[in-house]
Amino acid sequence: MNNQPVKLLLAYDIPEQAQETYYRFVTGEFVPQVNHVGLELAEVWETVYGAYPRRLIVFVATDAAACKQALQSERFQRLEKKLLRFVKNYSKRMVPYKNQFQF
């Protein structure tokens, strides 16, 4: 993953009772501030059928080092901690960038 773009995949479920506050937080705070730490929003997927996480948000970083730096930033850690108040079954992983759907 050296000097190649990477994707950061965030997958989770949104409990019914948290949907409104989740959407306000993600659109008004989470995504804009994650962009400021060097991760660019690329895709948002919603699962409507099957035993998969309901939401998949994909961010892109210029390379693995930039992604790791963003993840270690105080801002991202604070945002992630706040996101965890609204979601369940959260997972994140960094993968080499492919110009196709990745899960």
SERO-4910 file (N, C-alpha, C, O; in steps of 0.05 Angstrom, whole numbers):
BEGIN
 pado doro    nc1    nc2    nc3   cac1   cac2   cac3    cc1    cc2    cc3    oc1    oc2    oc3
  Met    A     16    -24      0      0      0      0     17     25      0      7     47      5
  Asn    A     43     23     -5     60     46     -5     55     64    -29     54     55    -52
  Asn    A     52     90    -23     49    111    -43     26    105    -63     26    116    -85
  Gln    A      8     89    -55    -16     84    -71    -40     93    -55    -41     91    -31
  Pro    A    -61    103    -69    -85    111    -54    -97     87    -39    -94     64    -47
  Val    A   -110     93    -17   -123     73     -1   -152     82      5   -158    106      4
  Lys    A   -169     63     11   -196     69     20   -198     62     49   -186     42     59
  Leu    A   -212     78     64   -219     73     91   -249     65     91   -266     82     84
  Leu    A   -255     41     99   -283     31     99   -293     31    127   -282     18    145
  Leu    A   -315     46    132   -329     47    157   -356     33    153   -372     43    138
  Ala    A   -361     12    168   -386     -3    165   -399     -5    192   -386     -8    213
  Tyr    A   -426     -2    192   -440     -3    218   -470     -4    213   -480     -1    190
  Asp    A   -485     -8    235   -514     -8    234   -523     17    249   -509     27    267
  Ile    A   -546     27    242   -557     51    254   -583     43    269   -603     36    256
  Pro    A   -583     43    295   -608     36    310   -630     55    302   -626     79    299
  Glu    A   -654     45    301   -677     61    293   -680     86    310   -686    108    299
  Gln    A   -676     84    336   -680    107    354   -658    129    350   -662    151    360
  Ala    A   -636    123    337   -615    142    334   -613    154    306   -596    171    301
  Gln    A   -631    147    288   -629    155    260   -628    185    256   -610    195    242
  Glu    A   -646    200    268   -646    229    264   -621    243    274   -609    259    259
  Thr    A   -613    237    298   -588    249    309   -564    239    294   -545    255    290
  Tyr    A   -564    214    285   -542    204    269   -539    220    243   -517    229    237
  Tyr    A   -560    223    228   -559    237    203   -549    266    206   -533    276    191
  Arg    A   -560    280    227   -551    307    232   -521    308    238   -507    325    228
  Phe    A   -512    290    255   -483    289    262   -466    283    238   -446    296    233
  Val    A   -473    262    223   -456    253    200   -454    274    178   -433    280    168
  Thr    A   -477    286    171   -477    305    149   -466    333    158   -454    347    142
  Gly    A   -472    340    183   -464    367    192   -437    369    205   -425    391    206
  Glu    A   -427    347    216   -402    348    231   -382    327    222   -359    334    215
  Phe    A   -390    302    222   -370    280    217   -357    282    190   -332    285    189
  Val    A   -372    282    168   -360    282    142   -344    307    137   -321    306    128
  Pro    A   -355    331    142   -339    355    137   -312    356    153   -292    364    142
  Gln    A   -313    347    178   -288    348    194   -269    326    187   -245    329    189
  Val    A   -279    302    178   -261    281    169   -246    290    144   -223    283    140
  Asn    A   -260    306    127   -247    317    104   -223    335    112   -203    335     98
  His    A   -226    349    134   -204    366    143   -179    351    153   -158    363    154
  Val    A   -182    326    160   -159    311    169   -146    295    145   -127    280    150
  Gly    A   -156    299    121   -143    288     98   -156    264     86   -144    250     69
  Leu    A   -180    258     94   -195    235     82   -219    247     66   -235    262     77
  Glu    A   -220    239     41   -241    250     24   -264    230     21   -259    207     14
  Leu    A   -288    239     25   -312    222     22   -314    213     -7   -313    230    -25
  Ala    A   -316    187    -11   -318    177    -39   -344    163    -44   -355    166    -66
  Glu    A   -354    148    -25   -378    132    -29   -394    129     -3   -382    130     18
  Val    A   -420    126     -6   -437    119     17   -456     97      6   -470    102    -14
  Trp    A   -457     75     20   -474     52     11   -494     46     33   -487     47     57
  Glu    A   -518     39     25   -539     31     44   -547      2     36   -554     -3     13
  Thr    A   -547    -16     56   -555    -43     52   -585    -45     57   -594    -37     79
  Val    A   -600    -55     39   -629    -57     43   -639    -85     46   -661    -90     53
  Tyr    A   -621   -104     40   -629   -132     43   -604   -149     49   -582   -144     38
  Gly    A   -607   -168     67   -586   -186     74   -573   -180    101   -579   -160    113
  Ala    A   -556   -198    109   -543   -196    136   -516   -182    134   -495   -194    139
  Tyr    A   -517   -157    126   -493   -140    124   -498   -115    140   -521   -108    146
  Pro    A   -477   -101    146   -481    -75    159   -498    -57    142   -497    -57    117
  Arg    A   -515    -41    155   -534    -24    141   -519     -2    125   -528      5    103
  Arg    A   -498      9    136   -484     32    123   -455     25    119   -442     13    135
  Leu    A   -445     34     96   -417     32     90   -409     60     79   -419     69     59
  Ile    A   -391     73     93   -380     99     84   -351     94     76   -336     82     91
  Val    A   -344    105     53   -317    101     42   -303    127     39   -314    146     26
  Phe    A   -280    130     51   -263    153     48   -238    145     33   -230    121     35
  Val    A   -226    163     19   -201    158      5   -179    176     15   -183    199     21
  Ala    A   -155    164     18   -131    179     26   -110    175      4   -111    155    -11
  Thr    A    -91    193      3    -71    192    -18    -53    167    -16    -44    157    -36
  Asp    A    -49    158      9    -33    134     13    -38    124     42    -52    137     57
  Ala    A    -26    101     48    -31     88     75    -20    106     97    -33    108    118
  Ala    A      2    119     93     14    136    114     -5    160    120     -9    166    143
  Ala    A    -17    172     99    -35    194    104    -60    184    118    -71    198    135
  Cys    A    -69    161    111    -93    149    124    -87    144    154   -103    151    171
  Lys    A    -65    132    159    -58    126    187    -55    152    203    -63    153    226
  Gln    A    -43    172    191    -40    198    205    -67    210    211    -71    220    233
  Ala    A    -85    208    192   -112    219    197   -126    203    219   -139    216    237
  Leu    A   -124    177    219   -136    160    240   -125    166    267   -139    163    287
  Gln    A   -100    173    269    -87    178    294    -91    207    304    -84    214    327
  Ser    A   -103    224    287   -107    251    295   -127    253    318   -146    237    319
  Glu    A   -123    273    334   -142    278    356   -170    283    346   -190    274    357
  Arg    A   -172    298    324   -198    305    313   -213    280    304   -237    276    310
  Phe    A   -199    262    289   -213    238    280   -221    221    303   -244    210    304
  Gln    A   -204    217    323   -211    201    346   -234    212    361   -251    197    371
  Arg    A   -236    238    364   -259    251    377   -285    246    361   -305    239    372
  Leu    A   -283    249    334   -306    245    317   -315    216    318   -339    210    318
  Glu    A   -296    198    317   -303    169    317   -316    162    344   -336    146    344
  Lys    A   -306    172    366   -318    167    392   -347    177    392   -365    164    403
  Lys    A   -352    200    381   -379    211    379   -397    194    361   -420    189    367
  Leu    A   -386    186    338   -401    169    320   -410    143    334   -433    134    329
  Leu    A   -394    132    350   -400    107    364   -424    110    383   -436     90    391
  Arg    A   -431    134    390   -455    138    406   -481    134    390   -502    129    402
  Phe    A   -479    136    364   -503    134    346   -505    108    331   -526    102    319
  Val    A   -484     91    331   -484     67    314   -477     42    331   -468     44    354
  Lys    A   -480     19    319   -472     -6    331   -459    -24    310   -462    -19    286
  Asn    A   -446    -45    319   -432    -63    301   -412    -49    282   -411    -55    258
  Tyr    A   -398    -30    294   -379    -13    279   -353    -28    272   -342    -42    289
  Ser    A   -344    -24    248   -318    -35    240   -305    -15    221   -318      0    206
  Lys    A   -278    -15    221   -264      2    202   -240    -14    192   -228    -29    207
  Arg    A   -233     -9    167   -209    -22    156   -199     -6    132   -215      7    118
  Met    A   -173     -7    128   -160      6    106   -153    -15     85   -143    -37     92
  Val    A   -160     -9     60   -154    -28     38   -141    -13     15   -145     11     12
  Pro    A   -126    -27     -1   -115    -14    -25   -138     -4    -43   -158    -18    -45
  Tyr    A   -134     18    -55   -155     30    -72   -159     14    -97   -140      7   -111
  Lys    A   -184      8   -102   -193     -4   -128   -216     13   -137   -233     21   -121
  Asn    A   -218     18   -162   -240     34   -174   -265     17   -178   -275     14   -200
  Gln    A   -273      5   -156   -297    -12   -156   -307    -15   -127   -294     -6   -108
  Phe    A   -331    -26   -124   -342    -31    -97   -323    -48    -81   -314    -69    -91
  Gln    A   -318    -40    -56   -301    -57    -38   -315    -58    -11   -326    -38     -2
  Phe    A   -315    -81      1   -327    -85     27   -308    -99     46   -315   -104     69
***
